């Protein structure tokens, strides 16, 4: 049962990541120089950063971020 909850939370985090991505990319383009550190800027093409709540899924670690996730209760995971 615990694994199912983890899978559900990971799926929700992925959905939040996908829905939050356009807002961050628009902010990056308009900032000249960028103000702060975006969550998604810290990922790589092979392992994109994701926003997760309450903790990062297995294989990910939390990193500092200024924007990109819904609010401060979320963690930016790479």
mmCIF file of the N, C-alpha and C atoms, coordinates in Angstrom:
data_MODEL
# 
_entry.id   MODEL 
# 
loop_
_atom_site.group_PDB 
_atom_site.id 
_atom_site.type_symbol 
_atom_site.label_atom_id 
_atom_site.label_alt_id 
_atom_site.label_comp_id 
_atom_site.label_asym_id 
_atom_site.label_entity_id 
_atom_site.label_seq_id 
_atom_site.pdbx_PDB_ins_code 
_atom_site.Cartn_x 
_atom_site.Cartn_y 
_atom_site.Cartn_z 
_atom_site.occupancy 
_atom_site.B_iso_or_equiv 
_atom_site.pdbx_formal_charge 
_atom_site.auth_seq_id 
_atom_site.auth_comp_id 
_atom_site.auth_asym_id 
_atom_site.auth_atom_id 
_atom_site.pdbx_PDB_model_num 
ATOM 1   N N  . UNK A 1 1  ? 0.826  -1.200 0.000   1.00 0.00 ? 1  UNK A N  1 
ATOM 2   C CA . UNK A 1 1  ? 0.000  0.000  0.000   1.00 0.00 ? 1  UNK A CA 1 
ATOM 3   C C  . UNK A 1 1  ? 0.868  1.262  0.000   1.00 0.00 ? 1  UNK A C  1 
ATOM 4   N N  . UNK A 1 2  ? 1.956  1.247  0.792   1.00 0.00 ? 2  UNK A N  1 
ATOM 5   C CA . UNK A 1 2  ? 2.815  2.427  0.868   1.00 0.00 ? 2  UNK A CA 1 
ATOM 6   C C  . UNK A 1 2  ? 3.428  2.746  -0.493  1.00 0.00 ? 2  UNK A C  1 
ATOM 7   N N  . UNK A 1 3  ? 3.802  1.718  -1.252  1.00 0.00 ? 3  UNK A N  1 
ATOM 8   C CA . UNK A 1 3  ? 4.381  1.941  -2.573  1.00 0.00 ? 3  UNK A CA 1 
ATOM 9   C C  . UNK A 1 3  ? 3.362  2.573  -3.511  1.00 0.00 ? 3  UNK A C  1 
ATOM 10  N N  . UNK A 1 4  ? 2.102  2.189  -3.410  1.00 0.00 ? 4  UNK A N  1 
ATOM 11  C CA . UNK A 1 4  ? 1.070  2.774  -4.252  1.00 0.00 ? 4  UNK A CA 1 
ATOM 12  C C  . UNK A 1 4  ? 0.923  4.261  -3.960  1.00 0.00 ? 4  UNK A C  1 
ATOM 13  N N  . UNK A 1 5  ? 0.975  4.647  -2.699  1.00 0.00 ? 5  UNK A N  1 
ATOM 14  C CA . UNK A 1 5  ? 0.873  6.057  -2.326  1.00 0.00 ? 5  UNK A CA 1 
ATOM 15  C C  . UNK A 1 5  ? 2.053  6.829  -2.899  1.00 0.00 ? 5  UNK A C  1 
ATOM 16  N N  . UNK A 1 6  ? 3.246  6.237  -2.825  1.00 0.00 ? 6  UNK A N  1 
ATOM 17  C CA . UNK A 1 6  ? 4.434  6.880  -3.382  1.00 0.00 ? 6  UNK A CA 1 
ATOM 18  C C  . UNK A 1 6  ? 4.283  7.063  -4.890  1.00 0.00 ? 6  UNK A C  1 
ATOM 19  N N  . UNK A 1 7  ? 3.762  6.043  -5.570  1.00 0.00 ? 7  UNK A N  1 
ATOM 20  C CA . UNK A 1 7  ? 3.546  6.146  -7.018  1.00 0.00 ? 7  UNK A CA 1 
ATOM 21  C C  . UNK A 1 7  ? 2.546  7.248  -7.349  1.00 0.00 ? 7  UNK A C  1 
ATOM 22  N N  . UNK A 1 8  ? 1.490  7.353  -6.560  1.00 0.00 ? 8  UNK A N  1 
ATOM 23  C CA . UNK A 1 8  ? 0.480  8.388  -6.780  1.00 0.00 ? 8  UNK A CA 1 
ATOM 24  C C  . UNK A 1 8  ? 1.089  9.771  -6.570  1.00 0.00 ? 8  UNK A C  1 
ATOM 25  N N  . UNK A 1 9  ? 1.870  9.930  -5.495  1.00 0.00 ? 9  UNK A N  1 
ATOM 26  C CA . UNK A 1 9  ? 2.510  11.222 -5.228  1.00 0.00 ? 9  UNK A CA 1 
ATOM 27  C C  . UNK A 1 9  ? 3.493  11.586 -6.340  1.00 0.00 ? 9  UNK A C  1 
ATOM 28  N N  . UNK A 1 10 ? 4.233  10.600 -6.837  1.00 0.00 ? 10 UNK A N  1 
ATOM 29  C CA . UNK A 1 10 ? 5.173  10.866 -7.926  1.00 0.00 ? 10 UNK A CA 1 
ATOM 30  C C  . UNK A 1 10 ? 4.431  11.301 -9.188  1.00 0.00 ? 10 UNK A C  1 
ATOM 31  N N  . UNK A 1 11 ? 3.298  10.665 -9.463  1.00 0.00 ? 11 UNK A N  1 
ATOM 32  C CA . UNK A 1 11 ? 2.504  11.043 -10.636 1.00 0.00 ? 11 UNK A CA 1 
ATOM 33  C C  . UNK A 1 11 ? 1.951  12.458 -10.488 1.00 0.00 ? 11 UNK A C  1 
ATOM 34  N N  . UNK A 1 12 ? 1.487  12.802 -9.284  1.00 0.00 ? 12 UNK A N  1 
ATOM 35  C CA . UNK A 1 12 ? 0.989  14.157 -9.046  1.00 0.00 ? 12 UNK A CA 1 
ATOM 36  C C  . UNK A 1 12 ? 2.107  15.185 -9.187  1.00 0.00 ? 12 UNK A C  1 
ATOM 37  N N  . UNK A 1 13 ? 3.293  14.848 -8.693  1.00 0.00 ? 13 UNK A N  1 
ATOM 38  C CA . UNK A 1 13 ? 4.429  15.766 -8.814  1.00 0.00 ? 13 UNK A CA 1 
ATOM 39  C C  . UNK A 1 13 ? 4.795  15.972 -10.280 1.00 0.00 ? 13 UNK A C  1 
ATOM 40  N N  . UNK A 1 14 ? 4.750  14.900 -11.066 1.00 0.00 ? 14 UNK A N  1 
ATOM 41  C CA . UNK A 1 14 ? 5.053  15.026 -12.489 1.00 0.00 ? 14 UNK A CA 1 
ATOM 42  C C  . UNK A 1 14 ? 4.018  15.902 -13.183 1.00 0.00 ? 14 UNK A C  1 
ATOM 43  N N  . UNK A 1 15 ? 2.748  15.717 -12.834 1.00 0.00 ? 15 UNK A N  1 
ATOM 44  C CA . UNK A 1 15 ? 1.695  16.547 -13.427 1.00 0.00 ? 15 UNK A CA 1 
ATOM 45  C C  . UNK A 1 15 ? 1.891  18.015 -13.059 1.00 0.00 ? 15 UNK A C  1 
ATOM 46  N N  . UNK A 1 16 ? 2.256  18.280 -11.804 1.00 0.00 ? 16 UNK A N  1 
ATOM 47  C CA . UNK A 1 16 ? 2.499  19.661 -11.375 1.00 0.00 ? 16 UNK A CA 1 
ATOM 48  C C  . UNK A 1 16 ? 3.707  20.239 -12.099 1.00 0.00 ? 16 UNK A C  1 
ATOM 49  N N  . UNK A 1 17 ? 4.719  19.410 -12.312 1.00 0.00 ? 17 UNK A N  1 
ATOM 50  C CA . UNK A 1 17 ? 5.909  19.850 -13.026 1.00 0.00 ? 17 UNK A CA 1 
ATOM 51  C C  . UNK A 1 17 ? 5.562  20.260 -14.450 1.00 0.00 ? 17 UNK A C  1 
ATOM 52  N N  . UNK A 1 18 ? 4.780  19.438 -15.114 1.00 0.00 ? 18 UNK A N  1 
ATOM 53  C CA . UNK A 1 18 ? 4.404  19.725 -16.500 1.00 0.00 ? 18 UNK A CA 1 
ATOM 54  C C  . UNK A 1 18 ? 3.559  20.990 -16.575 1.00 0.00 ? 18 UNK A C  1 
ATOM 55  N N  . UNK A 1 19 ? 2.617  21.148 -15.639 1.00 0.00 ? 19 UNK A N  1 
ATOM 56  C CA . UNK A 1 19 ? 1.742  22.321 -15.689 1.00 0.00 ? 19 UNK A CA 1 
ATOM 57  C C  . UNK A 1 19 ? 2.473  23.600 -15.293 1.00 0.00 ? 19 UNK A C  1 
ATOM 58  N N  . UNK A 1 20 ? 3.519  23.507 -14.482 1.00 0.00 ? 20 UNK A N  1 
ATOM 59  C CA . UNK A 1 20 ? 4.243  24.698 -14.042 1.00 0.00 ? 20 UNK A CA 1 
ATOM 60  C C  . UNK A 1 20 ? 5.324  25.123 -15.036 1.00 0.00 ? 20 UNK A C  1 
ATOM 61  N N  . UNK A 1 21 ? 5.749  24.247 -15.910 1.00 0.00 ? 21 UNK A N  1 
ATOM 62  C CA . UNK A 1 21 ? 6.862  24.536 -16.811 1.00 0.00 ? 21 UNK A CA 1 
ATOM 63  C C  . UNK A 1 21 ? 6.655  25.768 -17.694 1.00 0.00 ? 21 UNK A C  1 
ATOM 64  N N  . UNK A 1 22 ? 5.499  25.971 -18.334 1.00 0.00 ? 22 UNK A N  1 
ATOM 65  C CA . UNK A 1 22 ? 5.365  27.150 -19.196 1.00 0.00 ? 22 UNK A CA 1 
ATOM 66  C C  . UNK A 1 22 ? 5.539  28.478 -18.457 1.00 0.00 ? 22 UNK A C  1 
ATOM 67  N N  . UNK A 1 23 ? 5.070  28.575 -17.234 1.00 0.00 ? 23 UNK A N  1 
ATOM 68  C CA . UNK A 1 23 ? 5.195  29.826 -16.480 1.00 0.00 ? 23 UNK A CA 1 
ATOM 69  C C  . UNK A 1 23 ? 6.657  30.159 -16.217 1.00 0.00 ? 23 UNK A C  1 
ATOM 70  N N  . UNK A 1 24 ? 7.452  29.148 -15.888 1.00 0.00 ? 24 UNK A N  1 
ATOM 71  C CA . UNK A 1 24 ? 8.861  29.408 -15.626 1.00 0.00 ? 24 UNK A CA 1 
ATOM 72  C C  . UNK A 1 24 ? 9.581  29.815 -16.903 1.00 0.00 ? 24 UNK A C  1 
ATOM 73  N N  . UNK A 1 25 ? 9.325  29.138 -18.004 1.00 0.00 ? 25 UNK A N  1 
ATOM 74  C CA . UNK A 1 25 ? 10.054 29.456 -19.225 1.00 0.00 ? 25 UNK A CA 1 
ATOM 75  C C  . UNK A 1 25 ? 9.743  30.875 -19.694 1.00 0.00 ? 25 UNK A C  1 
ATOM 76  N N  . UNK A 1 26 ? 8.517  31.354 -19.498 1.00 0.00 ? 26 UNK A N  1 
ATOM 77  C CA . UNK A 1 26 ? 8.178  32.728 -19.869 1.00 0.00 ? 26 UNK A CA 1 
ATOM 78  C C  . UNK A 1 26 ? 8.946  33.714 -19.003 1.00 0.00 ? 26 UNK A C  1 
ATOM 79  N N  . UNK A 1 27 ? 9.108  33.395 -17.735 1.00 0.00 ? 27 UNK A N  1 
ATOM 80  C CA . UNK A 1 27 ? 9.827  34.289 -16.830 1.00 0.00 ? 27 UNK A CA 1 
ATOM 81  C C  . UNK A 1 27 ? 11.313 34.329 -17.177 1.00 0.00 ? 27 UNK A C  1 
ATOM 82  N N  . UNK A 1 28 ? 11.871 33.207 -17.561 1.00 0.00 ? 28 UNK A N  1 
ATOM 83  C CA . UNK A 1 28 ? 13.287 33.152 -17.906 1.00 0.00 ? 28 UNK A CA 1 
ATOM 84  C C  . UNK A 1 28 ? 13.565 34.031 -19.126 1.00 0.00 ? 28 UNK A C  1 
ATOM 85  N N  . UNK A 1 29 ? 12.705 33.963 -20.139 1.00 0.00 ? 29 UNK A N  1 
ATOM 86  C CA . UNK A 1 29 ? 12.915 34.738 -21.353 1.00 0.00 ? 29 UNK A CA 1 
ATOM 87  C C  . UNK A 1 29 ? 12.843 36.236 -21.090 1.00 0.00 ? 29 UNK A C  1 
ATOM 88  N N  . UNK A 1 30 ? 11.993 36.660 -20.152 1.00 0.00 ? 30 UNK A N  1 
ATOM 89  C CA . UNK A 1 30 ? 11.805 38.086 -19.920 1.00 0.00 ? 30 UNK A CA 1 
ATOM 90  C C  . UNK A 1 30 ? 12.820 38.672 -18.944 1.00 0.00 ? 30 UNK A C  1 
ATOM 91  N N  . UNK A 1 31 ? 13.504 37.851 -18.185 1.00 0.00 ? 31 UNK A N  1 
ATOM 92  C CA . UNK A 1 31 ? 14.475 38.346 -17.211 1.00 0.00 ? 31 UNK A CA 1 
ATOM 93  C C  . UNK A 1 31 ? 15.824 38.522 -17.899 1.00 0.00 ? 31 UNK A C  1 
ATOM 94  N N  . UNK A 1 32 ? 16.406 39.701 -17.719 1.00 0.00 ? 32 UNK A N  1 
ATOM 95  C CA . UNK A 1 32 ? 17.651 39.909 -18.439 1.00 0.00 ? 32 UNK A CA 1 
ATOM 96  C C  . UNK A 1 32 ? 18.774 40.524 -17.621 1.00 0.00 ? 32 UNK A C  1 
ATOM 97  N N  . UNK A 1 33 ? 19.281 40.236 -16.558 1.00 0.00 ? 33 UNK A N  1 
ATOM 98  C CA . UNK A 1 33 ? 19.658 38.896 -16.145 1.00 0.00 ? 33 UNK A CA 1 
ATOM 99  C C  . UNK A 1 33 ? 18.582 38.233 -15.294 1.00 0.00 ? 33 UNK A C  1 
ATOM 100 N N  . UNK A 1 34 ? 18.634 36.922 -15.222 1.00 0.00 ? 34 UNK A N  1 
ATOM 101 C CA . UNK A 1 34 ? 17.643 36.164 -14.462 1.00 0.00 ? 34 UNK A CA 1 
ATOM 102 C C  . UNK A 1 34 ? 17.717 36.536 -12.986 1.00 0.00 ? 34 UNK A C  1 
ATOM 103 N N  . UNK A 1 35 ? 16.575 36.713 -12.392 1.00 0.00 ? 35 UNK A N  1 
ATOM 104 C CA . UNK A 1 35 ? 16.495 37.023 -10.967 1.00 0.00 ? 35 UNK A CA 1 
ATOM 105 C C  . UNK A 1 35 ? 16.167 35.742 -10.212 1.00 0.00 ? 35 UNK A C  1 
ATOM 106 N N  . UNK A 1 36 ? 17.128 35.176 -9.537  1.00 0.00 ? 36 UNK A N  1 
ATOM 107 C CA . UNK A 1 36 ? 16.893 33.964 -8.771  1.00 0.00 ? 36 UNK A CA 1 
ATOM 108 C C  . UNK A 1 36 ? 17.190 32.705 -9.569  1.00 0.00 ? 36 UNK A C  1 
ATOM 109 N N  . UNK A 1 37 ? 16.918 31.586 -8.914  1.00 0.00 ? 37 UNK A N  1 
ATOM 110 C CA . UNK A 1 37 ? 17.209 30.279 -9.481  1.00 0.00 ? 37 UNK A CA 1 
ATOM 111 C C  . UNK A 1 37 ? 15.899 29.544 -9.716  1.00 0.00 ? 37 UNK A C  1 
ATOM 112 N N  . UNK A 1 38 ? 15.637 29.190 -10.963 1.00 0.00 ? 38 UNK A N  1 
ATOM 113 C CA . UNK A 1 38 ? 14.437 28.434 -11.296 1.00 0.00 ? 38 UNK A CA 1 
ATOM 114 C C  . UNK A 1 38 ? 14.650 26.952 -11.068 1.00 0.00 ? 38 UNK A C  1 
ATOM 115 N N  . UNK A 1 39 ? 13.609 26.282 -10.613 1.00 0.00 ? 39 UNK A N  1 
ATOM 116 C CA . UNK A 1 39 ? 13.713 24.844 -10.379 1.00 0.00 ? 39 UNK A CA 1 
ATOM 117 C C  . UNK A 1 39 ? 14.131 24.116 -11.649 1.00 0.00 ? 39 UNK A C  1 
ATOM 118 N N  . UNK A 1 40 ? 13.442 24.379 -12.741 1.00 0.00 ? 40 UNK A N  1 
ATOM 119 C CA . UNK A 1 40 ? 13.666 23.608 -13.957 1.00 0.00 ? 40 UNK A CA 1 
ATOM 120 C C  . UNK A 1 40 ? 14.992 23.921 -14.628 1.00 0.00 ? 40 UNK A C  1 
ATOM 121 N N  . UNK A 1 41 ? 15.617 25.032 -14.280 1.00 0.00 ? 41 UNK A N  1 
ATOM 122 C CA . UNK A 1 41 ? 16.943 25.352 -14.811 1.00 0.00 ? 41 UNK A CA 1 
ATOM 123 C C  . UNK A 1 41 ? 17.993 24.391 -14.268 1.00 0.00 ? 41 UNK A C  1 
ATOM 124 N N  . UNK A 1 42 ? 17.705 23.736 -13.166 1.00 0.00 ? 42 UNK A N  1 
ATOM 125 C CA . UNK A 1 42 ? 18.697 22.909 -12.498 1.00 0.00 ? 42 UNK A CA 1 
ATOM 126 C C  . UNK A 1 42 ? 18.708 21.464 -12.974 1.00 0.00 ? 42 UNK A C  1 
ATOM 127 N N  . UNK A 1 43 ? 17.729 21.090 -13.764 1.00 0.00 ? 43 UNK A N  1 
ATOM 128 C CA . UNK A 1 43 ? 17.693 19.741 -14.308 1.00 0.00 ? 43 UNK A CA 1 
ATOM 129 C C  . UNK A 1 43 ? 18.592 19.626 -15.528 1.00 0.00 ? 43 UNK A C  1 
ATOM 130 N N  . UNK A 1 44 ? 18.661 18.444 -16.069 1.00 0.00 ? 44 UNK A N  1 
ATOM 131 C CA . UNK A 1 44 ? 19.408 18.189 -17.296 1.00 0.00 ? 44 UNK A CA 1 
ATOM 132 C C  . UNK A 1 44 ? 18.458 17.547 -18.305 1.00 0.00 ? 44 UNK A C  1 
ATOM 133 N N  . UNK A 1 45 ? 18.835 17.516 -19.584 1.00 0.00 ? 45 UNK A N  1 
ATOM 134 C CA . UNK A 1 45 ? 17.969 16.845 -20.562 1.00 0.00 ? 45 UNK A CA 1 
ATOM 135 C C  . UNK A 1 45 ? 17.735 15.367 -20.224 1.00 0.00 ? 45 UNK A C  1 
ATOM 136 N N  . UNK A 1 46 ? 18.746 14.721 -19.661 1.00 0.00 ? 46 UNK A N  1 
ATOM 137 C CA . UNK A 1 46 ? 18.594 13.300 -19.314 1.00 0.00 ? 46 UNK A CA 1 
ATOM 138 C C  . UNK A 1 46 ? 17.808 13.093 -18.032 1.00 0.00 ? 46 UNK A C  1 
ATOM 139 N N  . UNK A 1 47 ? 17.852 14.072 -17.122 1.00 0.00 ? 47 UNK A N  1 
ATOM 140 C CA . UNK A 1 47 ? 17.126 13.965 -15.857 1.00 0.00 ? 47 UNK A CA 1 
ATOM 141 C C  . UNK A 1 47 ? 16.575 15.341 -15.505 1.00 0.00 ? 47 UNK A C  1 
ATOM 142 N N  . UNK A 1 48 ? 15.382 15.660 -16.009 1.00 0.00 ? 48 UNK A N  1 
ATOM 143 C CA . UNK A 1 48 ? 14.804 16.975 -15.732 1.00 0.00 ? 48 UNK A CA 1 
ATOM 144 C C  . UNK A 1 48 ? 14.447 17.138 -14.260 1.00 0.00 ? 48 UNK A C  1 
ATOM 145 N N  . UNK A 1 49 ? 14.507 18.360 -13.793 1.00 0.00 ? 49 UNK A N  1 
ATOM 146 C CA . UNK A 1 49 ? 14.088 18.668 -12.426 1.00 0.00 ? 49 UNK A CA 1 
ATOM 147 C C  . UNK A 1 49 ? 12.570 18.536 -12.339 1.00 0.00 ? 49 UNK A C  1 
ATOM 148 N N  . UNK A 1 50 ? 12.083 18.153 -11.153 1.00 0.00 ? 50 UNK A N  1 
ATOM 149 C CA . UNK A 1 50 ? 10.641 18.057 -10.925 1.00 0.00 ? 50 UNK A CA 1 
ATOM 150 C C  . UNK A 1 50 ? 10.298 18.727 -9.602  1.00 0.00 ? 50 UNK A C  1 
ATOM 151 N N  . UNK A 1 51 ? 9.064  19.168 -9.476  1.00 0.00 ? 51 UNK A N  1 
ATOM 152 C CA . UNK A 1 51 ? 8.550  19.669 -8.208  1.00 0.00 ? 51 UNK A CA 1 
ATOM 153 C C  . UNK A 1 51 ? 7.812  18.520 -7.539  1.00 0.00 ? 51 UNK A C  1 
ATOM 154 N N  . UNK A 1 52 ? 8.062  18.304 -6.262  1.00 0.00 ? 52 UNK A N  1 
ATOM 155 C CA . UNK A 1 52 ? 7.426  17.202 -5.547  1.00 0.00 ? 52 UNK A CA 1 
ATOM 156 C C  . UNK A 1 52 ? 6.989  17.665 -4.165  1.00 0.00 ? 52 UNK A C  1 
ATOM 157 N N  . UNK A 1 53 ? 5.966  17.020 -3.650  1.00 0.00 ? 53 UNK A N  1 
ATOM 158 C CA . UNK A 1 53 ? 5.470  17.298 -2.311  1.00 0.00 ? 53 UNK A CA 1 
ATOM 159 C C  . UNK A 1 53 ? 5.067  15.982 -1.669  1.00 0.00 ? 53 UNK A C  1 
ATOM 160 N N  . UNK A 1 54 ? 5.396  15.615 -0.497  1.00 0.00 ? 54 UNK A N  1 
ATOM 161 C CA . UNK A 1 54 ? 6.157  16.361 0.498   1.00 0.00 ? 54 UNK A CA 1 
ATOM 162 C C  . UNK A 1 54 ? 7.663  16.154 0.370   1.00 0.00 ? 54 UNK A C  1 
ATOM 163 N N  . UNK A 1 55 ? 8.102  15.073 -0.302  1.00 0.00 ? 55 UNK A N  1 
ATOM 164 C CA . UNK A 1 55 ? 9.529  14.796 -0.437  1.00 0.00 ? 55 UNK A CA 1 
ATOM 165 C C  . UNK A 1 55 ? 9.843  14.393 -1.870  1.00 0.00 ? 55 UNK A C  1 
ATOM 166 N N  . UNK A 1 56 ? 11.128 14.431 -2.205  1.00 0.00 ? 56 UNK A N  1 
ATOM 167 C CA . UNK A 1 56 ? 11.558 14.015 -3.537  1.00 0.00 ? 56 UNK A CA 1 
ATOM 168 C C  . UNK A 1 56 ? 11.412 12.501 -3.675  1.00 0.00 ? 56 UNK A C  1 
ATOM 169 N N  . UNK A 1 57 ? 11.046 12.024 -4.879  1.00 0.00 ? 57 UNK A N  1 
ATOM 170 C CA . UNK A 1 57 ? 10.955 10.584 -5.090  1.00 0.00 ? 57 UNK A CA 1 
ATOM 171 C C  . UNK A 1 57 ? 12.346 9.955  -5.103  1.00 0.00 ? 57 UNK A C  1 
ATOM 172 N N  . UNK A 1 58 ? 12.393 8.641  -5.030  1.00 0.00 ? 58 UNK A N  1 
ATOM 173 C CA . UNK A 1 58 ? 13.655 7.917  -5.048  1.00 0.00 ? 58 UNK A CA 1 
ATOM 174 C C  . UNK A 1 58 ? 14.495 8.292  -6.255  1.00 0.00 ? 58 UNK A C  1 
ATOM 175 N N  . UNK A 1 59 ? 15.794 8.449  -6.060  1.00 0.00 ? 59 UNK A N  1 
ATOM 176 C CA . UNK A 1 59 ? 16.690 8.813  -7.142  1.00 0.00 ? 59 UNK A CA 1 
ATOM 177 C C  . UNK A 1 59 ? 16.821 10.312 -7.359  1.00 0.00 ? 59 UNK A C  1 
ATOM 178 N N  . UNK A 1 60 ? 16.096 11.110 -6.579  1.00 0.00 ? 60 UNK A N  1 
ATOM 179 C CA . UNK A 1 60 ? 16.153 12.567 -6.678  1.00 0.00 ? 60 UNK A CA 1 
ATOM 180 C C  . UNK A 1 60 ? 16.576 13.146 -5.335  1.00 0.00 ? 60 UNK A C  1 
ATOM 181 N N  . UNK A 1 61 ? 17.160 14.349 -5.368  1.00 0.00 ? 61 UNK A N  1 
ATOM 182 C CA . UNK A 1 61 ? 17.519 15.052 -4.134  1.00 0.00 ? 61 UNK A CA 1 
ATOM 183 C C  . UNK A 1 61 ? 16.969 16.473 -4.219  1.00 0.00 ? 61 UNK A C  1 
ATOM 184 N N  . UNK A 1 62 ? 16.616 17.062 -3.066  1.00 0.00 ? 62 UNK A N  1 
ATOM 185 C CA . UNK A 1 62 ? 16.082 18.429 -3.091  1.00 0.00 ? 62 UNK A CA 1 
ATOM 186 C C  . UNK A 1 62 ? 17.193 19.454 -3.303  1.00 0.00 ? 62 UNK A C  1 
ATOM 187 N N  . UNK A 1 63 ? 16.871 20.522 -4.037  1.00 0.00 ? 63 UNK A N  1 
ATOM 188 C CA . UNK A 1 63 ? 17.806 21.628 -4.250  1.00 0.00 ? 63 UNK A CA 1 
ATOM 189 C C  . UNK A 1 63 ? 17.078 22.944 -3.994  1.00 0.00 ? 63 UNK A C  1 
ATOM 190 N N  . UNK A 1 64 ? 17.832 24.010 -3.750  1.00 0.00 ? 64 UNK A N  1 
ATOM 191 C CA . UNK A 1 64 ? 17.265 25.335 -3.518  1.00 0.00 ? 64 UNK A CA 1 
ATOM 192 C C  . UNK A 1 64 ? 16.655 25.867 -4.807  1.00 0.00 ? 64 UNK A C  1 
ATOM 193 N N  . UNK A 1 65 ? 15.562 26.629 -4.698  1.00 0.00 ? 65 UNK A N  1 
ATOM 194 C CA . UNK A 1 65 ? 14.937 27.255 -5.862  1.00 0.00 ? 65 UNK A CA 1 
ATOM 195 C C  . UNK A 1 65 ? 14.239 28.536 -5.438  1.00 0.00 ? 65 UNK A C  1 
ATOM 196 N N  . UNK A 1 66 ? 14.147 29.495 -6.361  1.00 0.00 ? 66 UNK A N  1 
ATOM 197 C CA . UNK A 1 66 ? 13.441 30.757 -6.120  1.00 0.00 ? 66 UNK A CA 1 
ATOM 198 C C  . UNK A 1 66 ? 12.079 30.778 -6.802  1.00 0.00 ? 66 UNK A C  1 
ATOM 199 N N  . UNK A 1 67 ? 11.961 30.101 -7.942  1.00 0.00 ? 67 UNK A N  1 
ATOM 200 C CA . UNK A 1 67 ? 10.690 30.079 -8.661  1.00 0.00 ? 67 UNK A CA 1 
ATOM 201 C C  . UNK A 1 67 ? 10.589 28.794 -9.471  1.00 0.00 ? 67 UNK A C  1 
ATOM 202 N N  . UNK A 1 68 ? 9.376  28.473 -9.889  1.00 0.00 ? 68 UNK A N  1 
ATOM 203 C CA . UNK A 1 68 ? 9.167  27.305 -10.737 1.00 0.00 ? 68 UNK A CA 1 
ATOM 204 C C  . UNK A 1 68 ? 8.232  26.270 -10.144 1.00 0.00 ? 68 UNK A C  1 
ATOM 205 N N  . UNK A 1 69 ? 8.210  26.124 -8.811  1.00 0.00 ? 69 UNK A N  1 
ATOM 206 C CA . UNK A 1 69 ? 7.282  25.201 -8.155  1.00 0.00 ? 69 UNK A CA 1 
ATOM 207 C C  . UNK A 1 69 ? 6.103  26.014 -7.613  1.00 0.00 ? 69 UNK A C  1 
ATOM 208 N N  . UNK A 1 70 ? 4.953  25.357 -7.375  1.00 0.00 ? 70 UNK A N  1 
ATOM 209 C CA . UNK A 1 70 ? 3.753  26.100 -6.964  1.00 0.00 ? 70 UNK A CA 1 
ATOM 210 C C  . UNK A 1 70 ? 3.925  26.996 -5.734  1.00 0.00 ? 70 UNK A C  1 
ATOM 211 N N  . UNK A 1 71 ? 4.554  26.502 -4.663  1.00 0.00 ? 71 UNK A N  1 
ATOM 212 C CA . UNK A 1 71 ? 4.788  27.330 -3.480  1.00 0.00 ? 71 UNK A CA 1 
ATOM 213 C C  . UNK A 1 71 ? 5.876  26.695 -2.624  1.00 0.00 ? 71 UNK A C  1 
ATOM 214 N N  . UNK A 1 72 ? 6.155  27.301 -1.469  1.00 0.00 ? 72 UNK A N  1 
ATOM 215 C CA . UNK A 1 72 ? 7.269  26.861 -0.623  1.00 0.00 ? 72 UNK A CA 1 
ATOM 216 C C  . UNK A 1 72 ? 7.083  25.487 0.003   1.00 0.00 ? 72 UNK A C  1 
ATOM 217 N N  . UNK A 1 73 ? 5.882  24.921 -0.023  1.00 0.00 ? 73 UNK A N  1 
ATOM 218 C CA . UNK A 1 73 ? 5.694  23.589 0.544   1.00 0.00 ? 73 UNK A CA 1 
ATOM 219 C C  . UNK A 1 73 ? 6.216  22.509 -0.412  1.00 0.00 ? 73 UNK A C  1 
ATOM 220 N N  . UNK A 1 74 ? 6.489  22.877 -1.655  1.00 0.00 ? 74 UNK A N  1 
ATOM 221 C CA . UNK A 1 74 ? 7.007  21.938 -2.651  1.00 0.00 ? 74 UNK A CA 1 
ATOM 222 C C  . UNK A 1 74 ? 8.527  21.922 -2.612  1.00 0.00 ? 74 UNK A C  1 
ATOM 223 N N  . UNK A 1 75 ? 9.115  20.813 -3.011  1.00 0.00 ? 75 UNK A N  1 
ATOM 224 C CA . UNK A 1 75 ? 10.563 20.691 -3.133  1.00 0.00 ? 75 UNK A CA 1 
ATOM 225 C C  . UNK A 1 75 ? 10.921 20.603 -4.618  1.00 0.00 ? 75 UNK A C  1 
ATOM 226 N N  . UNK A 1 76 ? 12.022 21.232 -4.983  1.00 0.00 ? 76 UNK A N  1 
ATOM 227 C CA . UNK A 1 76 ? 12.566 21.090 -6.331  1.00 0.00 ? 76 UNK A CA 1 
ATOM 228 C C  . UNK A 1 76 ? 13.562 19.937 -6.269  1.00 0.00 ? 76 UNK A C  1 
ATOM 229 N N  . UNK A 1 77 ? 13.354 18.935 -7.097  1.00 0.00 ? 77 UNK A N  1 
ATOM 230 C CA . UNK A 1 77 ? 14.150 17.708 -7.019  1.00 0.00 ? 77 UNK A CA 1 
ATOM 231 C C  . UNK A 1 77 ? 14.938 17.479 -8.309  1.00 0.00 ? 77 UNK A C  1 
ATOM 232 N N  . UNK A 1 78 ? 16.219 17.161 -8.144  1.00 0.00 ? 78 UNK A N  1 
ATOM 233 C CA . UNK A 1 78 ? 17.073 16.840 -9.294  1.00 0.00 ? 78 UNK A CA 1 
ATOM 234 C C  . UNK A 1 78 ? 17.754 15.507 -9.060  1.00 0.00 ? 78 UNK A C  1 
# 
